[in-house]
């Protein structure tokens, strides 16, 4: 089955919302910043609300799931719906406009039928800067009482949610970047004016100014300087001529990690004498510190920064073998803006040197990899470096050290491992998400304002980070991923047929294949198998942005494919067949009544108008069993 076409704009929007974890002052996860603004306005005004509570009439049925209005005010019996449309009732491009407008009309008619008050707000009001003003006016017109919370109450709530300490940590990072970039407040305001959300960024800049001034005064009062001052003061002294360098030759190692301010210092030192020389060693493939201010562009465009350049290529490695080299080089060069190189390995092997272990249990994967290494080396002492994108993935190494005494085990984050090496490397956490690999965690806008411009190629630095992880190994790399939420990197390795072992590990605890069933509703997510008290089902991995579900085979949990008026299990080892309701498309279930067995639609809801009452006395299941599915649609 070919995957459904992906709407890239919708995918990017969904990913943006999931990455940013947008939460209200009450702590609810919401689907947009506009919803968050409405929720926070209600909270600040002391108006009790419920977010996405079920409507008081059960609307679930063949056409709609249970209706959950955006907001309900229980003290006033009022509902609020926020619609993502402009003043011409047009939706964003990633939303099916016809379907969305039909849903709006359905909601309005439902409230009208049941005489429930509905207040509407719209996205265009946010763009015009009148969203909360319009909401306030409508609430006052229907007599909602406002009891605004005091600032100390709001601060107390933010503190309970952990937002005060989070904001303090953010400001500390902003302070370090601001100083290391050698900026002043005017520079920061100018950058804010160029930002797409300039009002918010300018407000942040003005909020930051007194914090910066107080911090600088503290340094002056204690007659101290911080790390960032060392570079900033050095630039001032050299550029003003207060310091005259006696050195004609400058040597910089790990040049790919250089920042704009440090490059400025080097340039100032060079300019003091016409015959000064600069010698640098660096590898743009290993530039992984943008979050500290490092700018890979300076390495890739070295001659534009420093003038005439002679390059000596160091293209031979004595660490990793040729198979690791080919694998890692192919991966990092997917980004064509990287400097092209041909790495030659001293150690040559004939077999793949990368293995993929598919499991949702790190302990299963680690035991499998360590057992393979242990067996391969026959009790010989070898080093094993266990890496992860984030530190909290660290396993309890004492368990494995007792099981595999000849293996020298060490855990590091990938960033910390730069410059290290081991005989074998195991990489944990190659999953999708904010803490996955690549990390999909969004950089806060205020930090991004001060960092070097992000590269256009998606996950460019994360790709280089994965290259660093791969190339810590001399002999073999083991990649560990949960196949139900495999990262984009793992999907690329499999779909593009990189040379690796992907079916080496089988049995209890291991997974056979990646989740590859596309969501028919949002067309951006993948359907994952879930279990409930009513049996197995498939759910979209974009939840809560997409709540689409499909039934799974009730016998083996596999996917069901439509074949005429039946759904047939794709597993050749399973004979499960499910008839489809010709009236609404639901599943037909065999029921028992006072007059014997009969088939009834699963969308039947007793006493509800949102129901399908289709019944059949007999359905010939032999017809589906006889026809079956085409061979290519089965899995074995």
N, C-alpha and C positions, 0 to 999 in steps of 0.2 A: 504493500500500500504506500502510495506517495504521500509525503506530508502535506497538510493543507498550507496554502500560501500564508506567509507571515506579514502582518501589517507592522512595519518597522516603527512607525510613529507610535502606535499603540503599545508595542513591546517596550519602547524606550520610556513611555509614560508610566506603564505598569512598573517597570524596573525602578524608575525614579521614586515612585511612591513607596515601594517596598524597601528601597535602600534608605530612605529618609525617616522611616518609622515615625510618621506624623501623629503626635499624641496631644490631646487636649489638657487643660488644667485639671480635669477630672481623671486623666490617665487613659481615656479611650483611644484606641487606634482608629483613625479616620482616613478617608480615601482621597482627601485633597486639602490644601491649605485654606481654601475657601470654607469648607466644612469646619475646619479647625477654628477659623476666625469667628464663625457663628457660635460654635460651642463655647468658646472663651468669652464672647460677649455676653451670652446668657449667664455663664458662671459669674462673671464680674458684676452683673446686675442683680445677683442673688435670685435668679429665676431657676427653679428646679426643673431639670429636663432629663429625658431618657433618650439615648442614641440608638436608633435602629431597633426599637422595641416592636414586637408584633402588633399589627393593627388589631382592633378589638373584634373584627370579623375575620374568620378563617377564610383566606382567599386561595389557599393552595389547591392546585388542580392541574389539568392537562395543559392549560395555557400559561399560568403564572404560579410561582412558588408563593409561600406565605409573604404577604406584603409587609415590609418593614420601613415605614416612613423615616426620613432622615432624623427628625426630632419630634418628640412628644412632650408637651408640658402637662404633667398629671394634675397639677393644682388648678389648671384652667381648662383642661380638656381640648387643648389646641394642638394641631399638627403643623409642622414646618417642613416644606420640601424645597431643597435647593437644586435648581435645574442648570445644567451646564450648557446654556445657550446664549447667543448674543442677542442684540435688540431686534434682529431679523429672524429669530427662532432657528438659527443655524448652530449646529453642534461643531465641536472640534473635529478635525479630519479623521481622527482615530476612532470616532464613535459612529455607529450606523445611524444616520440621521432619521431615516424613516421609522425604524424600530423604536428609537428613543422618543420621537414625537408621539408615536402611538402609545408608548408607555405613559407619557405625560398626560395624554387625553384620558387614558384608562384610570389613572390615579384621581384626576379631577372628577370624573364621573362617579367614581366610587365614593368619594367624600360627599358629593352632592346627593347621591342616592341615600346615604346613611346619615345625612345632616351633621357631618363632623366638620368643624371649622378648620380651614386650611389656609395657612400663610405661605406665599411663594416668594422666593428670592432667586436671583439669576446671576450667572457669571459676569455678564456685562456690567452689573452694578459694582462688582469688585474692580473692574478695569476703570470705571468712572470714579472710583473712590467713594461710593455712596452705599456700600453693602450694609454696614451696620446701622447707618443713618436710616435707610429705608426699612430695615427690620425693626428698629426702635419705634419708628412712626406707626408701623402696622400693629405692633404689640400694644402700644398705647391706645390706639383706636378701638381695640377690642377689650380694653380694661385690664390688661396684665399689670400687676403691681411690681415696681422696681424697688429693690432694696440693695443698693450697691455695696459691695464688700470694701472694707478699709484696706489700704495698701499693705499694712502689716499682716492682714489675713491672707492676702494673695501671696506675699513673700513666704509665709508659713507653709502654704500649700505647695509652692514651688520647691521649698526646702524638703518637704516630705517626699516629693516625687524625685528627689535627687538632682533637680535641675540647677540649683544654686551652685553646688560643687562642680557640676558639669560645665556650667558657664564660666566659673572661675578658672577651671583647667583650660578652657578654650581661650580665655583672655591671656593666660600665661603663655600659651603657644603663639598667640597673636603678637604679644610683646617681644618674644624672642625673634620671630620672623621679621617684625617691623624694624628692629634694631640691626639684625644681620643683613637686611636689605639696604641699610644705610639711608633710610627715608626720614622725612619729617612729616608733621601733621598735614601740611599743605599738600605734600605728595600723596598722602593717603586719601585726602578729600578729592583730589583730582582723579585718582584711580576709581573712587566710589562713583564719581559723576559719569564715568564711562561704562559702569555696570548696568545690566538690564534691569536690575532692581535697585536703582540708584538711591531712592528715598530711604530704603532700609539700610543700605550700605553707608550712606552719609550719616544717618542717625547713629550707626555703630561707631563710625569714626569720631563723632563728637562725644559719644559716651566714653570712648577709649582715651581721649585726650587728657582728662584729669587724672586717670589711672596712670598713664605714662609719666605725667609731670610729677606725681607723688612718688613714683618709683625712682625717677631720676634724682629727686630731692633726697630720698633715702640714701642713695649711693653717694651723693655729695656730702651728706651729713656724717656718714661713716667713713668717708675718704676711701671708698673702694670702687672697683670697676667690675663688670661682669664679663663673661666670655665674649659676648657680642661686641663690647666696647674695645676689646683687644684689636679686632679687625677695623672697626670704625675709627678709632683714634690713630691706628697705624696709617690708614688711608689719608687722614687729615694731615698728619705729620709729613708724609712723603710728598703728597701733592702740593703742600704749602712750602716745601723746601726746608722745613724745620729739621728733617732728617735726611742726610745724604748717605746713600748706601755705598759701602766700599766694595760691594760684590759685583763682578762682571758676569758671572754665570749663575743662573737660577735653575734649580732642579725641582720639579713637582712630580711626585708619585701619585697614583690613583687619580689622575687628572679628571676622569669622567665624573667624579663627585664634586667638582668645583662649582661654586655659586658665583653669581654676578659680582657681588662685592669683593670676593677674594680674587676674581679675575681682574677687577679694577685695581686692586692693590698690586698685583703682579705687573700689570701694564704701567702703573705709576713708577715702579722700581725700574722697569726696562727703559722708560723714557728719560731717566736721569742721565744716561750716557748713551751716545749713538751706537757704540759697538757692543752693547750688552747682548747676551745670548740667553735663550730660554730653552730648556730641555725637559720634555714632558713624557711621562709614560701613562697610558690610559687605554681603556677598552670600552667603547660606547655600548657594547652588548651587556656590560655589567653596571650600567648607570641605574641605581635603584634608590636614590635618596632625594627625590623631588620634595618630599614632605619636610625636609630640613632646609630647602632652598636650592638644592643642586639643580643645575640646568644643563641637560644633555646637549642642547643646541650649541653650547660653547665648544664642546668636543667635536661634534659633527661638522661645525663650521669654523674650525680652528684658524685657518688662514685668514678668514674675514675679520677675526678679532685681533690677530697678532701679526698679520702680514706674511711675507714670504716664508714658506715652510718646506723643510725637507723631511720626508717620512721614511722610517725604517720599519718594515713589517715583521713582527714576531709571530709567525704562523705555525710554529711547531709546539705541540704540547706533550709533556712527558707524564701527565697525570691520567687523563681518561682515554679509553680505547677508541678506536675508529668508529664503532657502532654508536657509542654515546655521542661522539663528536658529530656524526651525520644526523642523528636524531635531534640533538639540541640546536645545531646550526639551521636545519630545515625549519624548526619551530620559530626561532628568533627572527629569521629572515622573512617570515610572513609579513613583517613590517618592512616594506621596501625602503623606508627612510633610514634604516640602520646602514652603517658602512659595510659594504659587502666584503667578506673575507673567505678564504679557503683554509680551514684549519687542518693541519696534518698531524695525525697521532703517531707517536712512537710505537705504541702497543696496538697490534693488529689482531682482530678476532673475526670469526666467520659467522657466529650466531648473534641474533638480537641481544642487546644488553639492557633492555627495559621490559619490565613485566607489569601488567595492570591487574590489581586484585579488586574485584567488585564485591563489596559487602557493606552493610550498615553498622558493623561492629568492629571498632578499631582493634579490640583484643584478638578477634579471629584473624584479622589481616596481619597483625604483628606476629602472631604465632606462626602463621603460614610462611611469611617472609623469613623470619628468623630460623625456622626449621629448615627451610630450603638452603639458606646460607650455611647453617650448621652442618647439614648433611653433605653439601658440596665440598666443604673444606675439611671434613673428617677430623674434627676436634682441633684443627690447626687454629692458632690465635689470629683473628682478623678483626679489623675495626669496622664498626657499623654506626653511621650517623643517622639518627632519626630526626627528620625536619618537619616543621609545620609553619604555616603562614602566621599563626597566632600562638602565643605562649600557653594559653589555657588548654591546648590540645596535648600538653605534655603527659605521657603515660607514667605509671609507676614502674620505673626501670628495675627496681629491686626484684620484682616478680620474675622478670625475664632474665636477669643476671644469674639467678639461681638455676633456672631451667637450661640456660645456654652458657655455661661457665667460661668457655673458650672465646666467647664473643665480647669484644670491648665496646660496650654500648654507651652512647652519648646522645643527649637531646639538645637541640638548638632551634631557635626560630631561623627562617631562611636568611633574614637580614643579618643575624649574628654569625651565620656560617660563612659569610664572604671571606675568602682567603683561607678557609679550612679545606681539608680533604679526608677521605676515608676509603677503605676498600669497597664498602657497600653503602648505599644510601636508601632510606625508606622515607617517602614523602606522604604525610598524613593530610587528611582534610581537603582533598581535591573535589569539593562539593560546591554547589551553587549557593550564593547568599552573601550577606554582609561580611561574614567571617569565613567565607570560603576562599578558594584559590582558583581564579583571581578573586580578590576581595572586591565586592560590589558596594562597599561602604562609600557613601558620598562624602567628599571633602566639604566641610562647612564653608559656606560662601565667603565669610569674612577671612578665613585662612586662604582660600583660593585666590582672593583679591591680591594677596601679598606674595603668592608663590609664582614661579616662572610659568609662562603660558603652557597650558596642558596640550599635549600632542593630539592631533586629529585622529590618529589610529587608535581604535578602541583597546583599552587595557595595555597600552604600549609598555608602561613601566612594569606592570604585573607580568607581562610576557618576558621581559628581561630578568625579572626576579625568578621566574620558573627556570629560565636558562641557567641562572646561578645555582639553583637547587640541583638541577640535573648534573651539572659539571663538577659537583663536589665528589662524585664517585669515580673510583679507578676502574672497577670491574662491572658493576651491575646496579641498576636503579629499580626499586619497587614503588609503584604508584598506587595509592589507596583511595578509592572513591565509592560513595554510596550511589549505586546505579539508578536509584529512584530520583536523585537530585544531583546528577553528575554535573560538574562545572563545564563551562563553555570550552575550556582547554581540553578536557577529557573527550568531549563530543567531537572536537576537531581531530584529535589523535585517532579516533575510531573511524569517523566518517571519511577522513582523508587517507586512511590506511597507512599510517606511520608504521615503520617496521618495529613491532614489539609483540610480546606474548600477551594476548588478551583473554585466552581461554585456558590458562594453565591451572587454575584452581577451581575445583568443583566440590559439590556436596553440601552438607548441612552448614548453614551460616553464610554461604556464598551466593551471589546472584548471577543469573545466566546472561542477562542482557540489559542494556540501558532502557530507561523509560523513553519510548519513541512514539507513543500514541498521542497525536496532537489534539488539543481541545477544540471541539467543533464550535464552541460558543465564542471564545475570545480569540482563537486562532493564534495565540502567542504562547500559551502554556502547554505543558505535557500532562497527561492523565496518569495519576499514581494510584496504585491499588491500596484501598483502605478497608478496614474491617469494622463492622458494627454489630449490634445485637440482632439485626435483621439480615446479616450476611455480608458478603464482599461487595464492594462497589469501586468505581473509578472516580477520583476527584481531581480537579485542576490544581496544579502546583502554584497557580497565581492567586490562590485564596489568601486574603479575603477580597481581593479585587475581582476575582471571578469565582463564583460559587457553583459552577456547573458540575453536575455529576452524571454518571452513567452506570447502569447495573453491570456487574461482572458475572461470570459463570458461577452459579450457586453451588456447583459441585467442586470445581478445582480453582476458582478465582481468576481464570484467564479471561482474555478479552472476548467479547461477543461481536460477530460480524453479521450484518444483515444479508439474508439470502431469500429474496422474495418476501413473503409475509412472516418469515421466521428470523430469529437471531440464533446463530449457531456458534458453539464454542470453537475457538481456533486451534485448540489442542487436539491432535490426532488421537491422544490417549483418552479423550473424554467424549461422551455422546450427548452432552447436555444440549437441549433445544428449547427455545422460548418463543411462543407465538406472539405476534405483534397485533395490537388492537387496530382494526381497520378504521375506527372512528377518530381516535385521537393520537395514535402512535405509541401508546403506552404498552406495558407488558401484560399479557394475558396470564392469569393464574388459575390453577385448578382448585375449585372450591367444593365443599360439601354442603348440600342443602337438604331440606326435608324430603325432596323427591329424587335425591341422588346427586352425583357429581356433575359439575358444570364449569365452564370457563368464564371468568369475569375479569374486567379490566382493573389493573392495579391502581388506576386513578379514580376509582370510585370513592366518594366521600359521603357517608350517610348524612342526610339532612342538609347538604350543602349544595348551592347552585353551581359552585365551581367543581363539578364532578362529571365523571364519565360512567354511564350505567350500561355500557355495551356488554352483552352476554352471548355465549354460544354453547349449545349443548355438546357438540363434538368438534374436535379439530384433529385432522389427520396428520399426526407427527411423522408417520412413515414417509410422507411426501418429502419432508425436509431431510430426513435421514438418507433417503434414496438419492436426492440431488446432491446434498453435501456442499462443500466449498471447493473452489478451484485449488489445486495442489499448492500454488504459490501463496495462498492466504493462510495455510496451516502453519503452526509451529510444532516442532518435534521435541 
